[in-house]
Amino acid sequence: MVLLVGAYFLISSVGGLELLSKLNEKNIGYGLIFIIGILAGFHCVGMCGGVVMAYSAKNLAVGEEKKNIFTPHFRYNLGRLVSYTVIGGILGGIGSFFGVNPVFTGVVMFAAGAIMILMGLSFLKNWTIFKKIKIKTPAFIARFIFRQKREENSKGPFVVGLLTGLMPCGPLQAMQLYALTTGDFFRGAVSMGIFSLGTIPMMFGFGAFISTIGRKHAAKMMKFS
């Protein structure tokens, strides 16, 4: 944790996180998008670490064969890669029908930020005004994931990975807006796919670490997370 926090502040001090502002420029290189993905991986661990620990619970059971502990993380990240790529292609296709300027981008980001705050409050307070905006996992998906946890080769982590592409996440939505501005299905899909690939090393590494430390220590990390 000390290394992660230290790396985060080091990257911040040299302006690494400001690379997200490059997404306001059109046609940036795929290499830079990959680097942005790597840096966003720190944010992903902080935001989705609890999700990774949740689907890892089955593999932390006593007697689980060690050779299978990495499979759920592979499936989860594969789901993320597929989801990000498909969403990027759809947004790129939509962007081809109209022009996207900085004012439009700013308004969308502002609205997305406001919705995130309201959604967060909706989980903390049972105010009537928030009940209409509280977003829950559709029942049929929740039931499928619940049933899958009993399966030896559970598809649950892959489905959860697919749903990750719909999460209200700042760096992710900045990347989705870039895909929209490309105005091209192929470039939007490739951009989002490469961004996802950049986040995978950190996410897979975190998941692998959780699966190897054992149930006792993972329970403590779950509380901290």
Accessible surface in RSA format (square Angstrom, percent):
REM  Atomic radii and reference values for relative SASA: ProtOr
REM  Chains: A
REM  Algorithm: Lee & Richards
REM  Probe-radius: 1.40
REM  Slices: 20
REM RES _ NUM      All-atoms   Total-Side   Main-Chain    Non-polar    All polar
REM                ABS   REL    ABS   REL    ABS   REL    ABS   REL    ABS   REL
RES MET A   1   114.80  59.5  80.29  53.1  34.52  82.2  73.89  62.8  40.92  54.2
RES VAL A   2   130.70  86.0 124.69 112.9   6.01  14.5 127.87 111.1   2.83   7.7
RES LEU A   3   157.65  87.8 151.03 108.0   6.62  16.6 153.32 107.7   4.33  11.6
RES LEU A   4    52.08  29.0  50.02  35.8   2.06   5.2  51.14  35.9   0.94   2.5
RES VAL A   5    76.33  50.2  73.75  66.8   2.58   6.2  76.33  66.3   0.00   0.0
RES GLY A   6    39.40  48.6   0.00   N/A  39.40  48.6  33.56  92.1   5.84  13.1
RES ALA A   7    33.88  31.1  27.64  42.7   6.23  14.2  31.52  44.4   2.36   6.2
RES TYR A   8    91.61  42.8  91.61  52.1   0.00   0.0  53.55  40.2  38.07  46.9
RES PHE A   9   127.24  63.7 123.71  76.6   3.54   9.2 123.94  75.1   3.30   9.5
RES LEU A  10   117.91  65.7 112.22  80.3   5.70  14.3 116.77  82.0   1.14   3.1
RES ILE A  11    28.53  16.2  28.29  21.1   0.25   0.6  28.53  20.5   0.00   0.0
RES SER A  12    43.43  36.7  25.51  34.0  17.92  41.3  25.52  54.3  17.91  25.1
RES SER A  13    89.02  75.2  45.28  60.4  43.74 100.8  52.22 111.2  36.80  51.6
RES VAL A  14   112.95  74.3  76.39  69.2  36.56  88.1  85.74  74.5  27.21  73.8
RES GLY A  15    23.28  28.7   0.00   N/A  23.28  28.7  13.31  36.5   9.96  22.3
RES GLY A  16    11.83  14.6   0.00   N/A  11.83  14.6  11.74  32.2   0.09   0.2
RES LEU A  17    60.65  33.8  52.24  37.4   8.41  21.1  54.70  38.4   5.94  16.0
RES GLU A  18   125.92  72.3 117.40  88.8   8.52  20.3  47.58  92.0  78.35  64.0
RES LEU A  19    40.54  22.6  39.44  28.2   1.10   2.8  40.22  28.2   0.32   0.9
RES LEU A  20    58.53  32.6  52.83  37.8   5.70  14.3  52.99  37.2   5.55  14.9
RES SER A  21    66.37  56.1  53.70  71.7  12.67  29.2  43.41  92.4  22.96  32.2
RES LYS A  22    80.25  39.1  79.80  49.0   0.45   1.1  31.96  28.8  48.29  51.4
RES LEU A  23    12.94   7.2   5.75   4.1   7.19  18.1   5.75   4.0   7.19  19.4
RES ASN A  24   118.19  81.5  84.21  81.4  33.98  81.8  31.78  76.5  86.41  83.5
RES GLU A  25    90.57  52.0  84.43  63.9   6.14  14.6  39.96  77.3  50.61  41.3
RES LYS A  26   140.64  68.6 118.01  72.4  22.64  53.9  69.02  62.1  71.62  76.3
RES ASN A  27   110.17  76.0  87.01  84.1  23.16  55.8  23.33  56.2  86.84  83.9
RES ILE A  28    12.58   7.2   6.01   4.5   6.57  15.8  12.58   9.1   0.00   0.0
RES GLY A  29    45.34  55.9   0.00   N/A  45.34  55.9  35.68  97.9   9.66  21.6
RES TYR A  30    73.08  34.1  67.88  38.6   5.20  13.5  63.62  47.8   9.45  11.7
RES GLY A  31    50.56  62.4   0.00   N/A  50.56  62.4  41.12 112.8   9.44  21.1
RES LEU A  32    48.53  27.0  42.76  30.6   5.78  14.5  43.66  30.7   4.87  13.1
RES ILE A  33     0.00   0.0   0.00   0.0   0.00   0.0   0.00   0.0   0.00   0.0
RES PHE A  34    77.18  38.6  77.18  47.8   0.00   0.0  77.18  46.8   0.00   0.0
RES ILE A  35    83.26  47.4  83.26  62.0   0.00   0.0  83.26  60.0   0.00   0.0
RES ILE A  36     3.07   1.7   2.16   1.6   0.91   2.2   2.52   1.8   0.55   1.5
RES GLY A  37     0.00   0.0   0.00   N/A   0.00   0.0   0.00   0.0   0.00   0.0
RES ILE A  38    70.70  40.2  69.73  52.0   0.97   2.3  70.38  50.7   0.32   0.9
RES LEU A  39    24.55  13.7  22.90  16.4   1.65   4.2  22.93  16.1   1.62   4.4
RES ALA A  40     8.52   7.8   2.32   3.6   6.20  14.1   8.08  11.4   0.44   1.2
RES GLY A  41     0.00   0.0   0.00   N/A   0.00   0.0   0.00   0.0   0.00   0.0
RES PHE A  42    34.84  17.4  22.86  14.2  11.98  31.2  24.03  14.6  10.81  30.9
RES HIS A  43    69.96  38.2  61.42  42.7   8.54  21.9  47.84  49.3  22.12  25.7
RES CYS A  44    12.86   9.7  11.69  13.0   1.18   2.8   1.59   4.0  11.28  12.2
RES VAL A  45    15.79  10.4  13.00  11.8   2.78   6.7  13.00  11.3   2.78   7.6
RES GLY A  46    66.49  82.0   0.00   N/A  66.49  82.0  38.12 104.6  28.38  63.6
RES MET A  47    71.27  36.9  43.36  28.7  27.92  66.5  46.44  39.5  24.84  32.9
RES CYS A  48     8.18   6.2   8.18   9.1   0.00   0.0   0.00   0.0   8.18   8.8
RES GLY A  49     1.63   2.0   0.00   N/A   1.63   2.0   1.63   4.5   0.00   0.0
RES GLY A  50    27.88  34.4   0.00   N/A  27.88  34.4  22.25  61.1   5.62  12.6
RES VAL A  51    51.18  33.7  47.24  42.8   3.94   9.5  50.02  43.5   1.16   3.1
RES VAL A  52     0.38   0.3   0.38   0.3   0.00   0.0   0.38   0.3   0.00   0.0
RES MET A  53     3.76   1.9   2.40   1.6   1.36   3.2   2.17   1.8   1.59   2.1
RES ALA A  54    61.71  56.7  45.92  70.9  15.79  35.9  49.36  69.5  12.35  32.7
RES TYR A  55    32.19  15.0  13.60   7.7  18.59  48.4  23.07  17.3   9.12  11.2
RES SER A  56     0.45   0.4   0.08   0.1   0.37   0.9   0.45   1.0   0.00   0.0
RES ALA A  57    50.45  46.4  47.14  72.8   3.31   7.5  48.87  68.8   1.58   4.2
RES LYS A  58    67.67  33.0  55.72  34.2  11.94  28.4  55.96  50.4  11.70  12.5
RES ASN A  59    15.12  10.4   9.56   9.2   5.56  13.4   0.51   1.2  14.61  14.1
RES LEU A  60    23.06  12.8  13.38   9.6   9.68  24.3  17.01  11.9   6.05  16.3
RES ALA A  61    39.97  36.8  34.73  53.6   5.24  11.9  34.73  48.9   5.24  13.9
RES VAL A  62   144.21  94.9 112.97 102.3  31.24  75.3 119.11 103.5  25.10  68.1
RES GLY A  63    72.79  89.8   0.00   N/A  72.79  89.8  40.49 111.1  32.29  72.3
RES GLU A  64    43.64  25.1  25.65  19.4  17.99  42.8   7.43  14.4  36.20  29.6
RES GLU A  65    97.98  56.3  89.62  67.8   8.36  19.9  44.00  85.1  53.99  44.1
RES LYS A  66   135.76  66.2 127.71  78.4   8.05  19.2  99.53  89.6  36.24  38.6
RES LYS A  67   162.65  79.3 126.83  77.8  35.81  85.3  83.47  75.1  79.17  84.3
RES ASN A  68    48.24  33.3  47.72  46.1   0.52   1.3  11.26  27.1  36.98  35.7
RES ILE A  69     6.62   3.8   6.57   4.9   0.06   0.1   6.57   4.7   0.06   0.2
RES PHE A  70    86.63  43.3  86.13  53.3   0.50   1.3  86.22  52.3   0.41   1.2
RES THR A  71    49.31  35.1  44.15  44.8   5.16  12.3  28.68  38.5  20.63  31.2
RES PRO A  72    15.84  11.5  15.40  14.0   0.44   1.6  15.84  13.1   0.00   0.0
RES HIS A  73     0.94   0.5   0.94   0.7   0.00   0.0   0.41   0.4   0.53   0.6
RES PHE A  74   123.60  61.8 122.11  75.6   1.49   3.9 122.92  74.5   0.68   1.9
RES ARG A  75    61.16  25.7  61.16  31.2   0.00   0.0  12.42  17.0  48.74  29.5
RES TYR A  76     1.03   0.5   1.03   0.6   0.00   0.0   0.67   0.5   0.36   0.4
RES ASN A  77     5.01   3.5   5.00   4.8   0.01   0.0   4.66  11.2   0.36   0.3
RES LEU A  78    69.35  38.6  65.28  46.7   4.06  10.2  68.43  48.1   0.92   2.5
RES GLY A  79     0.00   0.0   0.00   N/A   0.00   0.0   0.00   0.0   0.00   0.0
RES ARG A  80     1.62   0.7   1.62   0.8   0.00   0.0   0.00   0.0   1.62   1.0
RES LEU A  81    45.61  25.4  45.61  32.6   0.00   0.0  45.61  32.0   0.00   0.0
RES VAL A  82    57.85  38.1  54.37  49.2   3.48   8.4  57.85  50.3   0.00   0.0
RES SER A  83     8.76   7.4   3.81   5.1   4.95  11.4   6.02  12.8   2.74   3.8
RES TYR A  84     8.20   3.8   8.09   4.6   0.12   0.3   0.62   0.5   7.58   9.3
RES THR A  85    42.89  30.5  42.86  43.4   0.03   0.1  39.67  53.3   3.22   4.9
RES VAL A  86    81.21  53.4  75.79  68.6   5.42  13.1  81.21  70.6   0.00   0.0
RES ILE A  87    30.22  17.2  30.07  22.4   0.15   0.4  30.22  21.8   0.00   0.0
RES GLY A  88     0.00   0.0   0.00   N/A   0.00   0.0   0.00   0.0   0.00   0.0
RES GLY A  89     0.06   0.1   0.00   N/A   0.06   0.1   0.06   0.2   0.00   0.0
RES ILE A  90    91.93  52.3  86.03  64.1   5.89  14.2  90.64  65.3   1.29   3.5
RES LEU A  91    39.72  22.1  39.72  28.4   0.00   0.0  39.72  27.9   0.00   0.0
RES GLY A  92     0.00   0.0   0.00   N/A   0.00   0.0   0.00   0.0   0.00   0.0
RES GLY A  93    19.22  23.7   0.00   N/A  19.22  23.7  19.05  52.3   0.17   0.4
RES ILE A  94    78.03  44.4  77.19  57.5   0.84   2.0  77.30  55.7   0.73   2.0
RES GLY A  95     6.42   7.9   0.00   N/A   6.42   7.9   0.00   0.0   6.42  14.4
RES SER A  96    68.90  58.2  33.16  44.3  35.74  82.3  27.68  58.9  41.22  57.7
RES PHE A  97   172.55  86.3 139.41  86.4  33.14  86.2 143.95  87.3  28.60  81.9
RES PHE A  98    89.91  45.0  73.52  45.5  16.39  42.7  85.63  51.9   4.28  12.2
RES GLY A  99    70.88  87.4   0.00   N/A  70.88  87.4  42.50 116.6  28.38  63.6
RES VAL A 100    17.98  11.8   2.45   2.2  15.52  37.4   2.89   2.5  15.08  40.9
RES ASN A 101    79.71  55.0  75.79  73.2   3.91   9.4  28.82  69.4  50.89  49.2
RES PRO A 102   116.99  85.3 102.81  93.7  14.18  51.5 108.80  89.8   8.19  50.9
RES VAL A 103   112.81  74.2 104.72  94.8   8.09  19.5 112.02  97.3   0.79   2.1
RES PHE A 104    72.19  36.1  67.46  41.8   4.73  12.3  71.92  43.6   0.27   0.8
RES THR A 105    24.17  17.2  24.17  24.5   0.00   0.0  19.53  26.2   4.64   7.0
RES GLY A 106    39.15  48.3   0.00   N/A  39.15  48.3  34.16  93.7   4.99  11.2
RES VAL A 107    94.57  62.2  90.28  81.7   4.29  10.3  93.51  81.3   1.06   2.9
RES VAL A 108    50.55  33.3  47.74  43.2   2.81   6.8  49.87  43.3   0.67   1.8
RES MET A 109    70.20  36.4  63.16  41.8   7.04  16.8  62.94  53.5   7.25   9.6
RES PHE A 110   162.92  81.5 151.99  94.1  10.93  28.4 160.55  97.3   2.37   6.8
RES ALA A 111    44.96  41.3  40.60  62.6   4.36   9.9  44.78  63.1   0.18   0.5
RES ALA A 112    15.49  14.2  10.00  15.4   5.49  12.5  14.17  20.0   1.32   3.5
RES GLY A 113    27.49  33.9   0.00   N/A  27.49  33.9  26.47  72.6   1.01   2.3
RES ALA A 114    41.85  38.5  35.36  54.6   6.49  14.8  39.42  55.5   2.43   6.4
RES ILE A 115    93.19  53.0  93.10  69.4   0.09   0.2  93.19  67.1   0.00   0.0
RES MET A 116    53.95  27.9  44.75  29.6   9.20  21.9  22.36  19.0  31.58  41.8
RES ILE A 117   117.13  66.7 108.93  81.2   8.20  19.8 115.83  83.4   1.30   3.5
RES LEU A 118    73.45  40.9  73.45  52.5   0.00   0.0  73.45  51.6   0.00   0.0
RES MET A 119    23.36  12.1  23.36  15.5   0.00   0.0  20.54  17.5   2.82   3.7
RES GLY A 120    35.03  43.2   0.00   N/A  35.03  43.2  32.95  90.4   2.08   4.7
RES LEU A 121    65.27  36.4  64.52  46.2   0.75   1.9  64.52  45.3   0.75   2.0
RES SER A 122     0.44   0.4   0.05   0.1   0.39   0.9   0.00   0.0   0.44   0.6
RES PHE A 123   124.19  62.1  92.52  57.3  31.67  82.4  94.03  57.0  30.16  86.3
RES LEU A 124   141.20  78.6 110.74  79.2  30.46  76.6 113.43  79.7  27.78  74.7
RES LYS A 125   101.39  49.5  99.04  60.8   2.35   5.6  43.67  39.3  57.72  61.5
RES ASN A 126   123.98  85.5 101.32  97.9  22.66  54.6  26.17  63.0  97.81  94.5
RES TRP A 127   133.63  53.6 130.04  62.9   3.60   8.4 112.06  59.7  21.58  35.0
RES THR A 128   108.89  77.4 101.71 103.1   7.19  17.1  69.90  93.9  39.00  59.0
RES ILE A 129   132.57  75.4 113.97  84.9  18.60  44.8 123.08  88.6   9.49  25.8
RES PHE A 130    14.51   7.3  14.51   9.0   0.00   0.0  14.51   8.8   0.00   0.0
RES LYS A 131   128.65  62.8 110.76  68.0  17.89  42.6  59.21  53.3  69.44  74.0
RES LYS A 132   195.76  95.5 158.35  97.2  37.41  89.1 108.72  97.9  87.04  92.7
RES ILE A 133    59.74  34.0  53.21  39.6   6.53  15.7  58.70  42.3   1.05   2.8
RES LYS A 134    55.60  27.1  36.50  22.4  19.10  45.5  10.29   9.3  45.31  48.3
RES ILE A 135   113.88  64.8 101.38  75.5  12.51  30.1 104.64  75.4   9.24  25.1
RES LYS A 136   151.23  73.8 128.82  79.0  22.41  53.3  78.30  70.5  72.93  77.7
RES THR A 137    71.18  50.6  47.89  48.5  23.29  55.5  17.92  24.1  53.26  80.5
RES PRO A 138    64.06  46.7  53.24  48.5  10.82  39.3  64.06  52.9   0.00   0.0
RES ALA A 139    61.77  56.8  48.83  75.4  12.94  29.4  53.91  75.9   7.86  20.8
RES PHE A 140   134.17  67.1 128.74  79.7   5.42  14.1 129.50  78.5   4.67  13.4
RES ILE A 141    28.97  16.5  27.82  20.7   1.15   2.8  28.97  20.9   0.00   0.0
RES ALA A 142    45.65  42.0  37.18  57.4   8.47  19.3  41.03  57.8   4.62  12.3
RES ARG A 143   136.98  57.5 133.97  68.3   3.01   7.2  60.98  83.3  76.00  46.1
RES PHE A 144    63.63  31.8  63.63  39.4   0.00   0.0  63.63  38.6   0.00   0.0
RES ILE A 145    45.10  25.7  43.96  32.7   1.14   2.7  43.96  31.7   1.14   3.1
RES PHE A 146   104.57  52.3 100.11  62.0   4.47  11.6 104.22  63.2   0.35   1.0
RES ARG A 147   128.11  53.8 125.82  64.1   2.29   5.5  58.65  80.2  69.47  42.1
RES GLN A 148    21.57  12.1  21.57  15.8   0.00   0.0   0.05   0.1  21.51  16.3
RES LYS A 149   112.49  54.9 103.66  63.6   8.83  21.0  62.25  56.0  50.24  53.5
RES ARG A 150   159.53  67.0 124.92  63.7  34.61  82.4  65.23  89.1  94.30  57.2
RES GLU A 151    87.83  50.4  86.38  65.4   1.45   3.5  10.89  21.1  76.94  62.8
RES GLU A 152   126.06  72.4 104.11  78.8  21.95  52.3  53.94 104.3  72.12  58.9
RES ASN A 153    98.40  67.9  90.89  87.8   7.51  18.1  17.25  41.5  81.15  78.4
RES SER A 154    16.40  13.9  13.93  18.6   2.47   5.7  11.29  24.0   5.11   7.2
RES LYS A 155   121.49  59.3 121.20  74.4   0.29   0.7  79.86  71.9  41.63  44.3
RES GLY A 156     3.75   4.6   0.00   N/A   3.75   4.6   3.75  10.3   0.00   0.0
RES PRO A 157     9.12   6.6   9.12   8.3   0.00   0.0   9.12   7.5   0.00   0.0
RES PHE A 158    59.84  29.9  59.84  37.1   0.00   0.0  59.84  36.3   0.00   0.0
RES VAL A 159    25.89  17.0  25.89  23.4   0.00   0.0  25.89  22.5   0.00   0.0
RES VAL A 160    28.88  19.0  28.31  25.6   0.57   1.4  28.31  24.6   0.57   1.5
RES GLY A 161     0.00   0.0   0.00   N/A   0.00   0.0   0.00   0.0   0.00   0.0
RES LEU A 162    58.99  32.9  53.98  38.6   5.01  12.6  54.22  38.1   4.78  12.9
RES LEU A 163    50.75  28.3  47.44  33.9   3.31   8.3  47.55  33.4   3.20   8.6
RES THR A 164     6.39   4.5   5.15   5.2   1.24   2.9   4.04   5.4   2.35   3.6
RES GLY A 165     1.02   1.3   0.00   N/A   1.02   1.3   0.19   0.5   0.83   1.9
RES LEU A 166   132.16  73.6 102.70  73.5  29.46  74.0 108.71  76.3  23.45  63.1
RES MET A 167    51.15  26.5  45.80  30.3   5.35  12.7  41.17  35.0   9.98  13.2
RES PRO A 168    44.59  32.5  39.37  35.9   5.23  19.0  40.60  33.5   4.00  24.8
RES CYS A 169    12.66   9.6  12.18  13.6   0.48   1.1   3.34   8.5   9.32  10.0
RES GLY A 170    28.19  34.8   0.00   N/A  28.19  34.8  24.03  65.9   4.16   9.3
RES PRO A 171    18.96  13.8  18.22  16.6   0.74   2.7  18.52  15.3   0.44   2.7
RES LEU A 172     3.72   2.1   3.46   2.5   0.26   0.7   3.46   2.4   0.26   0.7
RES GLN A 173    40.62  22.7  40.15  29.3   0.47   1.1   7.87  16.7  32.75  24.8
RES ALA A 174    18.59  17.1  14.79  22.8   3.80   8.6  16.54  23.3   2.05   5.4
RES MET A 175     0.00   0.0   0.00   0.0   0.00   0.0   0.00   0.0   0.00   0.0
RES GLN A 176    28.01  15.7  27.50  20.1   0.50   1.2   6.38  13.6  21.63  16.4
RES LEU A 177    14.60   8.1  13.74   9.8   0.86   2.2  14.48  10.2   0.12   0.3
RES TYR A 178     2.74   1.3   0.72   0.4   2.02   5.2   2.12   1.6   0.61   0.8
RES ALA A 179     0.00   0.0   0.00   0.0   0.00   0.0   0.00   0.0   0.00   0.0
RES LEU A 180    15.06   8.4  14.76  10.6   0.29   0.7  14.76  10.4   0.29   0.8
RES THR A 181    29.58  21.0  16.71  16.9  12.88  30.7  15.45  20.8  14.13  21.4
RES THR A 182    28.39  20.2   0.91   0.9  27.49  65.5   7.12   9.6  21.28  32.2
RES GLY A 183    25.08  30.9   0.00   N/A  25.08  30.9   9.48  26.0  15.60  34.9
RES ASP A 184    63.80  44.7  60.96  60.7   2.84   6.7  18.04  42.5  45.76  45.6
RES PHE A 185   125.24  62.7 120.82  74.8   4.42  11.5 120.82  73.2   4.42  12.7
RES PHE A 186   139.71  69.9 137.89  85.4   1.82   4.7 138.33  83.9   1.38   3.9
RES ARG A 187    49.51  20.8  49.51  25.2   0.00   0.0  20.88  28.5  28.63  17.4
RES GLY A 188     0.00   0.0   0.00   N/A   0.00   0.0   0.00   0.0   0.00   0.0
RES ALA A 189    11.78  10.8  11.78  18.2   0.00   0.0  11.78  16.6   0.00   0.0
RES VAL A 190    39.72  26.1  34.09  30.9   5.63  13.6  39.57  34.4   0.15   0.4
RES SER A 191     0.00   0.0   0.00   0.0   0.00   0.0   0.00   0.0   0.00   0.0
RES MET A 192     0.22   0.1   0.22   0.1   0.00   0.0   0.22   0.2   0.00   0.0
RES GLY A 193     6.61   8.2   0.00   N/A   6.61   8.2   6.61  18.1   0.00   0.0
RES ILE A 194    34.41  19.6  34.09  25.4   0.32   0.8  34.09  24.5   0.32   0.9
RES PHE A 195     4.08   2.0   4.08   2.5   0.00   0.0   4.08   2.5   0.00   0.0
RES SER A 196     0.00   0.0   0.00   0.0   0.00   0.0   0.00   0.0   0.00   0.0
RES LEU A 197    82.75  46.1  78.99  56.5   3.76   9.5  78.99  55.5   3.76  10.1
RES GLY A 198     1.04   1.3   0.00   N/A   1.04   1.3   0.00   0.0   1.04   2.3
RES THR A 199     0.13   0.1   0.13   0.1   0.00   0.0   0.13   0.2   0.00   0.0
RES ILE A 200    33.82  19.2  33.82  25.2   0.00   0.0  33.82  24.4   0.00   0.0
RES PRO A 201    81.89  59.7  64.03  58.4  17.87  65.0  72.94  60.2   8.96  55.7
RES MET A 202    48.50  25.1  42.22  27.9   6.29  15.0  32.85  27.9  15.66  20.7
RES MET A 203     2.07   1.1   0.16   0.1   1.91   4.5   0.16   0.1   1.91   2.5
RES PHE A 204    65.12  32.6  65.12  40.3   0.00   0.0  65.12  39.5   0.00   0.0
RES GLY A 205    36.71  45.3   0.00   N/A  36.71  45.3  30.76  84.4   5.95  13.3
RES PHE A 206    24.73  12.4  17.47  10.8   7.26  18.9  22.84  13.8   1.88   5.4
RES GLY A 207     0.04   0.1   0.00   N/A   0.04   0.1   0.04   0.1   0.00   0.0
RES ALA A 208    18.95  17.4  18.50  28.5   0.45   1.0  18.91  26.6   0.04   0.1
RES PHE A 209   106.37  53.2 101.38  62.8   4.99  13.0 105.91  64.2   0.46   1.3
RES ILE A 210     0.05   0.0   0.05   0.0   0.00   0.0   0.05   0.0   0.00   0.0
RES SER A 211     2.44   2.1   0.13   0.2   2.31   5.3   0.00   0.0   2.44   3.4
RES THR A 212    72.80  51.8  48.82  49.5  23.98  57.1  39.58  53.2  33.21  50.2
RES ILE A 213    38.82  22.1  20.35  15.2  18.48  44.5  28.14  20.3  10.68  29.0
RES GLY A 214    25.75  31.8   0.00   N/A  25.75  31.8  25.75  70.7   0.00   0.0
RES ARG A 215   127.49  53.5 121.40  61.9   6.09  14.5  52.90  72.3  74.60  45.2
RES LYS A 216   149.71  73.0 136.12  83.5  13.59  32.4  86.98  78.3  62.73  66.8
RES HIS A 217    94.32  51.5  93.61  65.1   0.71   1.8  55.55  57.3  38.76  45.1
RES ALA A 218     3.45   3.2   2.83   4.4   0.62   1.4   2.98   4.2   0.47   1.3
RES ALA A 219    51.21  47.1  42.07  64.9   9.14  20.8  49.38  69.5   1.83   4.8
RES LYS A 220   124.63  60.8 117.44  72.1   7.19  17.1  81.28  73.2  43.34  46.2
RES MET A 221    36.48  18.9  34.85  23.1   1.63   3.9  30.72  26.1   5.77   7.6
RES MET A 222    82.05  42.5  74.08  49.0   7.98  19.0  58.71  49.9  23.35  30.9
RES LYS A 223   182.87  89.2 147.60  90.6  35.27  84.0  99.16  89.2  83.71  89.2
RES PHE A 224   151.50  75.8 121.32  75.1  30.18  78.5 130.58  79.2  20.92  59.9
RES SER A 225    77.91  65.8  16.65  22.2  61.26 141.1  28.32  60.3  49.59  69.5
END  Absolute sums over single chains surface
CHAIN  1 A    12929.8      10728.4       2201.5       9448.8       3481.0
END  Absolute sums over all chains
TOTAL         12929.8      10728.4       2201.5       9448.8       3481.0
